[in-house]
Amino acid sequence: MLDSFASDVRASGGGAVLDVGCGPGRITAYLARRGLDMAGVDLSSAMIDAARSAHPGLSFDIGTLDNLGVEDRSLAAAVYWYSIIHTPPDQLSHAWIELRRVLQPGGHADRLPVRARRAGGAPRRLRVRGNTRAVSPRDRQRCRHTRSGRSRRGQPAERAPELDHETTPQAFIRCRRPQD
């Protein structure tokens, strides 16, 4: 999934990519090795210190889901790898508003639900391309129709638990901000 994400971002012309909730920087470094211009943010200063220590060539700063600390439309892409699973659903809209603010038109996002809301509460669609755990029951049903963890265009992908710490199926959504 991450390799496909990196390939899509590079094919779209590349640019700055933010790992939101980067923790110790493992995914940030992985995607940087795949040619992406990566930086990471996390709300934990201890995680930022660990990331900086483990990956001194990359940039890591304090940031939250609803305050990423980057300029409007400055990101070609963002990845939310296991950073939203503990966020209550009623608080996610703030994260999606912030994501929409920082993504360039046509920008990629990985591990997101299908909708965001703009200021004033009106729904704003993000086109689903395929990779999250915070998906609606209807989208979870759509996940079941995928094969081998690969998503069909516009469908989330789901795979069985593979790693020791995984106890439930993993669902992934890849979104792209529409061209304005």
RALIN-V269717 format. One record per backbone hydrogen bond with DSSP energy under -1.0 kcal/mol. CO is the residue of the C=O (numbers start at 1). NH is the residue of the N-H. E is the energy in kcal/mol with one decimal. If there is no record, write none. Layout:
# RALIN-V269717
CO&NH&E, CO&NH&E
This chain:
# RALIN-V269717
1&5&-2.4, 2&6&-2.7, 3&7&-2.4, 4&8&-2.5, 5&9&-2.4, 6&10&-2.5, 7&11&-2.6, 8&12&-1.4, 9&14&-2.6, 10&13&-1.7, 16&76&-2.7, 16&77&-1.4, 17&39&-1.4, 18&79&-2.5, 19&41&-2.4, 22&25&-2.2, 25&29&-2.6, 26&30&-2.1, 27&31&-2.7, 28&32&-2.0, 29&33&-2.2, 31&36&-1.9, 32&35&-1.8, 36&38&-1.4, 37&17&-2.6, 39&19&-2.7, 40&61&-2.3, 41&21&-2.0, 41&22&-2.6, 42&63&-1.4, 44&48&-2.1, 45&49&-2.5, 46&50&-2.1, 47&51&-2.7, 48&52&-2.7, 49&53&-2.1, 50&54&-2.5, 51&55&-2.5, 55&58&-2.0, 59&40&-2.4, 61&42&-1.4, 64&67&-1.4, 67&64&-2.1, 71&74&-1.4, 75&104&-2.9, 76&108&-2.3, 77&18&-1.8, 78&110&-1.8, 79&20&-2.5, 80&82&-1.0, 84&87&-1.6, 88&91&-2.5, 92&96&-2.0, 93&97&-2.2, 94&98&-1.9, 95&99&-2.4, 96&100&-2.6, 97&101&-1.8, 98&102&-1.9, 99&103&-2.1, 101&73&-2.8, 102&75&-2.7, 104&107&-2.7, 107&177&-3.0, 108&78&-1.6, 109&175&-2.9, 110&80&-2.1, 114&126&-1.6, 116&124&-3.3, 118&121&-2.1, 122&118&-2.4, 124&116&-2.4, 127&176&-1.7, 131&173&-7.7, 133&135&-1.2, 136&140&-2.5, 137&141&-2.1, 138&142&-1.9, 139&143&-1.9, 140&144&-1.3, 142&145&-1.4, 143&146&-2.0, 147&150&-2.4, 152&155&-2.5, 157&172&-2.9, 159&170&-2.7, 163&166&-1.6, 170&159&-2.5, 172&157&-2.3, 173&111&-3.0, 173&112&-1.1, 174&129&-6.8, 174&130&-1.3, 175&109&-2.7, 176&127&-1.4, 177&106&-1.3
